[in-house]
Structures are given as C-alpha cells and as structure tokens.
Amino acid sequence: MAKGPEAFRTISEAADELHVPQHVLRFWETKFSFIKPMKRAGGRRFYRPADIAVLRGVRHLLHDEGYTIKGVQKLHRDNGLKHLVAAGEGVAPPPLAEKPAPAAAAKAPRDTSALLDALRGLETAKARLDDLLKD
C-alpha cells in the first residue's frame, strides 16, 4: 500500500524519491541548517512533505543546475526556503545573484598577457638549463 502525499517518509523512502543515496541526505543535513527532519527515538529520521520539497529544490540546484554547496547556502540566505522549493518544482525563480559559471569559463583567466609573459620566461629559463646540462 503506497503512502499518501502528506505522509512522513523514512530516509530510505526520501532517498528513493529524490534519486540520491541515503548518505547524501545525511551529508546535506550537516551542510544546510534548514534541513531538519524529525528524529524519533533511536535517531530514525522522518521527512515531512515540506522537508521533501526543500530537498527536491536542493537536489535540483546542486545536481541539475550546477550550484555549489556555498551557492545554495547563499541562495537560501538571500531568498529563503520558498526559492529552494520553487526550484524543485521547476518554477522559474527570479534572477539570482550567484549563478554558476561553466567549469571552463570559471577557470579561464581574463588577461592572458601576464600568462604569456610568464610562459616566455619559463621557456627562456628552460633553454638556459638545457644549455648548462649539455656541458
């Protein structure tokens, strides 16, 4: 018998619904202060429907949108839980202050002239060392 939409979920049920391992949910609890499942005797976690909605938003931002943990923390700090829930529901949120850059663009220098100068210096030093080693 399937649980209703308002029923609490165990960590295994929540993990299955969100398509993440259970240990990821436990890890997120340590990184996001706003993730607080109800804990029963023995430490068993039970996720309320509102908890699942927040987790769905966190998962979407981290896994689908490429946000970092710090980025999601800042997003929560700046915009609140409603923004995270909206992200999980596929609602287009308002423009954000922190949108992740593609990995290659984030590491690309803006001014390559300094790098080219350094490269020329290294090539000159290598040539001198090669000459010294020939003798």
Backbone as ProteinMPNN parsed JSONL, in Angstrom:
{"seq_chain_A": "MAKGPEAFRTISEAADELHVPQHVLRFWETKFSFIKPMKRAGGRRFYRPADIAVLRGVRHLLHDEGYTIKGVQKLHRDNGLKHLVAAGEGVAPPPLAEKPAPAAAAKAPRDTSALLDALRGLETAKARLDDLLKD", "coords_chain_A": {"N_chain_A": [[0.852, -1.18, 0.0], [0.69, 2.116, -0.938], [2.058, 5.164, 0.358], [0.328, 8.145, 1.346], [0.315, 11.517, -0.054], [0.775, 13.309, 2.013], [2.018, 11.933, 3.99], [4.632, 11.065, 6.285], [8.047, 10.408, 5.396], [10.492, 7.833, 5.49], [14.105, 7.803, 5.735], [15.074, 6.143, 3.736], [12.911, 6.003, 1.971], [12.7, 8.711, 1.265], [15.192, 9.087, 0.038], [14.95, 7.342, -2.15], [12.821, 8.595, -3.513], [13.997, 11.023, -4.219], [16.124, 10.231, -5.717], [18.765, 9.945, -4.765], [21.546, 8.744, -2.805], [21.173, 7.533, 0.608], [23.18, 8.424, 2.344], [23.844, 10.861, 1.26], [21.703, 12.506, 1.885], [22.044, 12.622, 4.663], [24.521, 13.906, 4.724], [23.849, 16.378, 3.554], [22.286, 17.405, 5.603], [24.262, 18.18, 7.391], [25.442, 20.281, 6.069], [23.484, 22.11, 5.364], [21.659, 24.109, 7.288], [18.938, 24.428, 7.316], [17.763, 22.041, 6.699], [16.054, 19.859, 8.442], [15.054, 17.059, 9.447], [12.455, 15.302, 11.203], [13.341, 13.59, 14.116], [13.097, 10.467, 15.59], [12.954, 8.283, 18.468], [16.001, 6.592, 18.92], [17.157, 7.813, 16.788], [16.027, 7.669, 14.253], [15.145, 9.046, 11.159], [12.519, 11.079, 9.957], [10.938, 12.422, 7.232], [9.042, 15.226, 6.562], [6.403, 16.295, 4.292], [7.017, 18.949, 3.535], [9.75, 19.013, 4.065], [10.676, 17.246, 2.097], [10.043, 18.708, -0.186], [11.823, 20.879, 0.034], [14.267, 19.486, -0.038], [14.081, 18.46, -2.611], [14.369, 20.794, -4.094], [17.002, 21.548, -3.333], [18.419, 19.367, -4.336], [17.902, 19.669, -7.098], [19.152, 22.143, -7.627], [21.848, 21.599, -6.932], [22.525, 19.223, -8.406], [21.371, 19.425, -10.987], [21.483, 22.099, -11.851], [24.053, 22.869, -11.263], [25.0, 24.274, -9.043], [27.107, 25.169, -6.266], [27.676, 23.943, -2.905], [28.06, 26.119, -1.198], [26.915, 28.054, -2.82], [24.191, 27.331, -2.829], [23.69, 27.66, -0.118], [24.029, 30.447, 0.083], [22.006, 31.277, -1.629], [19.773, 30.423, -0.172], [20.112, 32.01, 2.115], [19.832, 34.578, 1.004], [17.336, 34.494, -0.34], [15.523, 32.733, 0.88], [13.557, 29.816, 1.95], [11.373, 29.411, 0.241], [12.258, 29.974, -2.294], [14.003, 27.863, -2.798], [12.218, 25.702, -2.736], [10.624, 26.386, -4.918], [12.482, 26.096, -6.975], [12.793, 23.334, -6.963], [10.324, 22.563, -7.846], [10.34, 23.21, -10.44], [9.629, 25.738, -11.142], [10.327, 28.787, -12.628], [12.667, 30.622, -11.045], [13.197, 34.002, -9.768], [15.77, 36.174, -11.174], [19.087, 35.413, -10.101], [21.653, 36.303, -7.747], [23.959, 34.771, -7.633], [24.938, 32.764, -10.01], [26.077, 29.757, -11.259], [29.135, 29.571, -13.078], [30.144, 28.108, -16.182], [32.393, 25.33, -15.988], [34.843, 25.513, -17.468], [34.91, 28.214, -18.18], [34.971, 29.411, -15.704], [37.535, 28.972, -14.818], [39.124, 30.162, -16.683], [41.504, 32.642, -17.419], [41.137, 36.206, -17.316], [42.916, 38.066, -18.356], [45.268, 37.261, -20.535], [47.795, 38.07, -21.179], [49.66, 38.343, -19.089], [50.039, 35.691, -18.422], [51.167, 34.737, -20.799], [53.593, 36.159, -20.8], [54.778, 35.017, -18.524], [55.018, 32.399, -19.431], [56.864, 32.725, -21.55], [59.093, 33.51, -20.04], [59.541, 31.17, -18.567], [60.139, 29.399, -20.639], [62.53, 30.528, -21.558], [64.149, 30.182, -19.289], [64.184, 27.402, -19.202], [65.559, 26.835, -21.574], [68.097, 27.894, -20.93], [68.811, 26.204, -18.783], [68.908, 23.763, -20.162], [71.085, 24.277, -21.856], [73.141, 24.487, -19.916], [73.167, 21.913, -18.92], [74.107, 20.456, -21.068], [76.826, 20.814, -21.136]], "CA_chain_A": [[0.0, 0.0, 0.0], [1.503, 3.323, -1.071], [1.775, 6.233, 1.312], [-0.312, 9.327, 0.807], [1.238, 12.63, -0.286], [1.046, 14.035, 3.26], [2.647, 11.022, 4.95], [6.066, 11.228, 6.528], [8.879, 9.446, 4.682], [11.742, 7.429, 6.131], [15.241, 8.256, 4.94], [15.188, 5.319, 2.523], [11.85, 6.435, 1.053], [13.08, 10.033, 0.768], [16.318, 8.897, -0.878], [14.405, 6.756, -3.377], [12.018, 9.601, -4.196], [14.879, 12.078, -4.723], [17.162, 9.597, -6.535], [20.087, 10.157, -4.172], [21.789, 7.78, -1.721], [20.814, 7.988, 1.957], [24.269, 9.163, 2.972], [23.825, 12.226, 0.73], [20.735, 13.25, 2.706], [22.689, 12.876, 5.959], [25.554, 14.917, 4.481], [23.18, 17.67, 3.353], [21.879, 17.905, 6.929], [25.417, 18.835, 8.028], [25.823, 21.47, 5.306], [22.36, 23.038, 5.25], [20.987, 24.183, 8.594], [17.493, 24.441, 7.129], [17.281, 20.664, 6.525], [15.896, 19.318, 9.791], [13.988, 16.066, 9.534], [12.053, 14.927, 12.557], [14.058, 12.385, 14.554], [12.403, 9.71, 16.627], [13.838, 7.527, 19.36], [16.967, 5.801, 18.168], [17.716, 8.632, 15.724], [15.397, 7.463, 12.942], [14.714, 10.291, 10.532], [11.261, 11.096, 9.216], [10.859, 13.65, 6.442], [7.703, 15.749, 6.306], [6.266, 16.71, 2.889], [7.745, 20.213, 3.337], [11.174, 18.661, 4.002], [10.914, 16.647, 0.784], [10.005, 19.795, -1.173], [13.096, 21.612, 0.157], [15.313, 18.592, -0.53], [13.954, 18.388, -4.07], [14.981, 22.02, -4.61], [18.448, 21.46, -3.123], [18.93, 18.396, -5.3], [17.837, 20.272, -8.432], [20.183, 23.18, -7.747], [23.18, 21.002, -6.884], [22.776, 18.198, -9.416], [20.925, 19.79, -12.329], [21.883, 23.468, -12.196], [25.487, 23.038, -11.075], [25.362, 25.132, -7.92], [27.947, 24.612, -5.211], [27.013, 23.96, -1.599], [28.061, 27.518, -0.748], [25.953, 28.78, -3.647], [22.843, 27.042, -2.328], [23.597, 28.318, 1.189], [23.835, 31.879, -0.166], [20.668, 31.404, -2.205], [18.838, 30.317, 0.947], [20.288, 33.19, 2.964], [19.334, 35.76, 0.303], [15.977, 34.386, -0.871], [14.656, 31.926, 1.73], [13.177, 28.452, 1.565], [10.407, 29.403, -0.862], [13.018, 29.96, -3.539], [14.5, 26.497, -2.984], [11.065, 24.864, -3.064], [10.24, 26.728, -6.292], [13.471, 25.483, -7.876], [12.489, 21.908, -7.026], [9.058, 22.368, -8.558], [10.522, 23.593, -11.832], [9.162, 27.1, -11.36], [11.462, 29.661, -12.924], [12.849, 31.6, -9.986], [13.691, 35.289, -10.227], [17.218, 36.157, -11.397], [19.872, 35.222, -8.891], [22.933, 36.992, -7.654], [25.033, 33.803, -7.853], [24.646, 31.709, -10.968], [27.372, 29.138, -11.509], [29.742, 29.703, -14.397], [30.625, 26.823, -16.68], [33.681, 24.988, -15.379], [35.966, 26.037, -18.242], [34.905, 29.671, -18.12], [35.303, 29.847, -14.353], [38.963, 28.875, -14.61], [39.839, 30.879, -17.729], [41.929, 33.966, -16.975], [40.606, 37.322, -18.094], [44.031, 38.71, -19.026], [46.234, 36.219, -20.853], [49.123, 38.618, -21.455], [50.546, 38.015, -17.969], [50.375, 34.277, -18.55], [52.094, 34.578, -21.915], [54.9, 36.644, -20.326], [55.319, 34.001, -17.629], [55.394, 31.26, -20.265], [58.121, 33.072, -22.227], [60.142, 33.464, -19.029], [59.816, 29.764, -18.263], [60.814, 28.806, -21.795], [63.901, 31.044, -21.539], [64.852, 29.509, -18.196], [64.394, 26.003, -19.616], [66.627, 26.825, -22.575], [69.361, 28.107, -20.205], [69.113, 24.962, -18.066], [69.301, 22.766, -21.159], [72.458, 24.611, -22.261], [74.036, 24.15, -18.832], [73.235, 20.46, -18.777], [74.83, 19.909, -22.209], [78.269, 20.918, -20.872]], "C_chain_A": [[0.9, 1.246, 0.0], [1.077, 4.362, -0.046], [1.123, 7.405, 0.602], [0.688, 10.471, 0.658], [1.599, 13.39, 0.99], [1.733, 13.166, 4.321], [4.129, 11.351, 5.107], [6.819, 10.116, 5.802], [10.103, 9.088, 5.528], [12.884, 7.908, 5.239], [15.38, 7.434, 3.658], [14.116, 5.718, 1.505], [12.172, 7.793, 0.446], [14.203, 9.915, -0.259], [15.839, 8.316, -2.208], [13.633, 7.791, -4.186], [12.882, 10.674, -4.858], [15.995, 11.55, -5.618], [18.567, 9.979, -6.07], [20.294, 9.092, -3.1], [21.443, 8.383, -0.358], [21.924, 8.821, 2.588], [24.341, 10.605, 2.463], [22.845, 13.072, 1.539], [21.331, 13.566, 4.075], [23.757, 13.957, 5.824], [24.922, 16.296, 4.315], [22.704, 18.254, 4.677], [23.025, 18.634, 7.616], [25.777, 20.134, 7.335], [24.729, 22.521, 5.235], [21.562, 23.03, 6.551], [19.467, 24.126, 8.48], [16.922, 23.051, 6.861], [17.268, 20.014, 7.902], [14.763, 18.299, 9.811], [13.647, 15.79, 10.999], [12.795, 13.645, 12.919], [13.3, 11.754, 15.711], [13.436, 9.018, 17.511], [14.75, 6.648, 18.524], [17.553, 6.553, 16.993], [17.118, 8.41, 14.346], [14.853, 8.774, 12.411], [13.378, 10.083, 9.822], [11.132, 12.457, 8.556], [9.402, 14.0, 6.184], [7.602, 16.138, 4.828], [7.015, 18.016, 2.597], [9.254, 19.965, 3.263], [11.53, 18.098, 2.625], [10.934, 17.733, -0.292], [11.307, 20.595, -1.148], [14.231, 20.758, -0.394], [15.277, 18.475, -2.054], [14.588, 19.63, -4.715], [16.489, 22.002, -4.477], [19.054, 20.508, -4.148], [18.968, 18.985, -6.706], [18.961, 21.298, -8.619], [21.588, 22.581, -7.787], [23.457, 20.096, -8.087], [22.434, 18.644, -10.829], [21.431, 21.164, -12.768], [23.359, 23.745, -11.967], [25.904, 23.983, -9.966], [26.31, 24.398, -6.979], [27.142, 24.612, -3.915], [26.949, 25.388, -1.084], [27.073, 28.354, -1.544], [24.526, 28.569, -3.174], [22.647, 27.676, -0.95], [23.326, 29.81, 1.015], [22.439, 32.137, -0.727], [19.612, 31.34, -1.104], [18.897, 31.564, 1.814], [19.654, 34.428, 2.315], [17.849, 35.699, -0.032], [15.022, 33.519, -0.062], [14.294, 30.572, 1.139], [12.226, 28.41, 0.377], [11.108, 29.331, -2.211], [13.538, 28.552, -3.833], [13.374, 25.556, -3.384], [10.634, 25.119, -4.507], [11.198, 26.099, -7.299], [13.188, 23.994, -8.035], [11.22, 21.598, -7.775], [9.162, 22.755, -10.022], [9.999, 24.97, -12.162], [10.385, 27.965, -11.606], [11.593, 30.709, -11.829], [13.313, 32.935, -10.55], [15.2, 35.236, -10.423], [17.979, 36.134, -10.086], [21.146, 36.03, -8.932], [24.066, 36.048, -7.999], [24.532, 32.714, -8.773], [25.97, 31.075, -11.332], [27.852, 29.364, -12.934], [30.129, 28.322, -14.887], [32.043, 26.583, -16.185], [34.857, 25.582, -16.144], [36.043, 27.559, -18.136], [35.309, 30.167, -16.74], [36.806, 29.851, -14.123], [39.765, 29.65, -15.648], [40.243, 32.265, -17.232], [41.341, 35.046, -17.874], [41.715, 37.989, -18.905], [45.107, 37.669, -19.277], [47.634, 36.767, -21.08], [50.1, 38.289, -20.33], [50.955, 36.548, -18.033], [51.363, 34.037, -19.688], [53.494, 35.053, -21.536], [55.555, 35.604, -19.416], [55.78, 32.781, -18.417], [56.711, 31.523, -20.989], [59.294, 33.014, -21.251], [60.526, 32.033, -18.678], [60.54, 29.071, -19.417], [62.269, 29.252, -21.866], [64.719, 30.343, -20.464], [65.139, 28.054, -18.552], [65.521, 25.909, -20.624], [67.99, 27.007, -21.907], [69.776, 26.833, -19.454], [69.557, 23.867, -19.026], [70.732, 22.998, -21.627], [73.46, 24.223, -21.182], [74.222, 22.643, -18.671], [73.993, 19.789, -19.915], [76.32, 19.872, -21.934], [78.773, 19.883, -19.95]], "O_chain_A": [[1.77, 1.387, 0.859], [-0.083, 4.436, 0.359], [1.339, 7.629, -0.589], [1.795, 10.395, 1.191], [2.636, 14.051, 1.035], [1.994, 13.632, 5.43], [4.779, 11.846, 4.187], [6.293, 9.018, 5.615], [10.674, 9.947, 6.2], [12.654, 8.365, 4.119], [15.76, 7.967, 2.615], [14.39, 5.764, 0.306], [11.948, 8.012, -0.744], [14.168, 10.567, -1.302], [16.278, 8.753, -3.272], [13.774, 7.858, -5.407], [12.542, 11.175, -5.929], [16.734, 12.335, -6.214], [19.44, 10.295, -6.879], [19.321, 8.587, -2.541], [21.425, 9.603, -0.2], [21.655, 9.802, 3.281], [24.847, 11.48, 3.166], [23.131, 14.23, 1.844], [21.139, 14.667, 4.592], [23.89, 14.819, 6.692], [25.413, 17.275, 4.878], [22.717, 19.472, 4.855], [22.796, 19.599, 8.344], [26.367, 21.014, 7.962], [25.02, 23.705, 5.062], [20.878, 22.057, 6.867], [18.786, 23.806, 9.454], [15.702, 22.898, 6.801], [18.31, 19.664, 8.457], [13.631, 18.64, 10.154], [14.454, 16.021, 11.899], [12.866, 12.718, 12.113], [12.919, 12.422, 16.672], [14.642, 9.162, 17.31], [14.322, 6.039, 17.545], [18.372, 5.998, 16.261], [17.652, 8.916, 13.36], [14.183, 9.519, 13.127], [13.144, 9.059, 9.18], [11.205, 13.498, 9.209], [8.632, 13.194, 5.663], [8.632, 16.295, 4.172], [7.588, 18.167, 1.518], [9.956, 20.622, 2.494], [12.568, 18.44, 2.06], [11.754, 17.682, -1.209], [11.835, 20.949, -2.202], [15.071, 21.257, -1.143], [16.321, 18.402, -2.703], [15.256, 19.533, -5.745], [17.194, 22.398, -5.405], [20.082, 20.811, -4.754], [19.954, 18.819, -7.424], [19.634, 21.31, -9.65], [22.423, 23.008, -8.585], [24.513, 20.2, -8.711], [23.133, 18.282, -11.775], [21.769, 21.359, -13.935], [23.87, 24.763, -12.435], [27.044, 24.447, -9.946], [26.313, 23.169, -6.907], [26.066, 25.204, -3.838], [25.911, 25.827, -0.589], [26.456, 29.269, -0.998], [23.739, 29.514, -3.121], [21.563, 28.172, -0.645], [22.489, 30.376, 1.718], [21.775, 33.1, -0.344], [18.661, 32.122, -1.11], [17.865, 32.11, 2.203], [19.016, 35.231, 2.996], [17.168, 36.724, -0.016], [13.814, 33.566, -0.296], [14.66, 30.23, 0.014], [12.269, 27.467, -0.414], [10.614, 28.705, -3.149], [13.516, 28.103, -4.979], [13.547, 24.711, -4.262], [10.317, 24.18, -5.237], [10.774, 25.624, -8.353], [13.331, 23.452, -9.131], [11.051, 20.492, -8.287], [8.187, 22.644, -10.766], [9.927, 25.342, -13.334], [11.369, 27.882, -10.871], [10.737, 31.583, -11.695], [13.774, 32.998, -11.689], [15.852, 34.338, -9.891], [17.575, 36.747, -9.097], [21.65, 36.392, -9.995], [25.051, 36.474, -8.602], [23.779, 31.836, -8.352], [26.91, 31.789, -11.683], [27.062, 29.349, -13.877], [30.417, 27.444, -14.073], [32.805, 27.53, -15.986], [35.783, 26.106, -15.526], [37.132, 28.12, -18.014], [35.923, 31.227, -16.617], [37.307, 30.643, -13.325], [40.98, 29.783, -15.503], [39.413, 32.988, -16.681], [41.083, 34.813, -19.055], [41.474, 38.431, -20.029], [45.786, 37.238, -18.345], [48.582, 35.986, -21.167], [51.262, 37.986, -20.6], [52.097, 36.207, -17.727], [52.286, 33.232, -19.557], [54.48, 34.419, -21.909], [56.753, 35.344, -19.529], [56.817, 32.195, -18.106], [57.577, 30.65, -21.04], [60.367, 32.522, -21.598], [61.706, 31.725, -18.513], [61.441, 28.259, -19.2], [63.148, 28.455, -22.194], [65.861, 29.953, -20.708], [66.21, 27.534, -18.241], [66.351, 25.003, -20.544], [68.949, 26.334, -22.286], [70.94, 26.436, -19.485], [70.489, 23.121, -18.725], [71.505, 22.052, -21.78], [74.522, 23.685, -21.495], [75.306, 22.171, -18.328], [74.475, 18.667, -19.754], [77.018, 18.994, -22.441], [79.965, 19.856, -19.644]]}, "name": "protein", "num_of_chains": 1, "seq": "MAKGPEAFRTISEAADELHVPQHVLRFWETKFSFIKPMKRAGGRRFYRPADIAVLRGVRHLLHDEGYTIKGVQKLHRDNGLKHLVAAGEGVAPPPLAEKPAPAAAAKAPRDTSALLDALRGLETAKARLDDLLKD"}
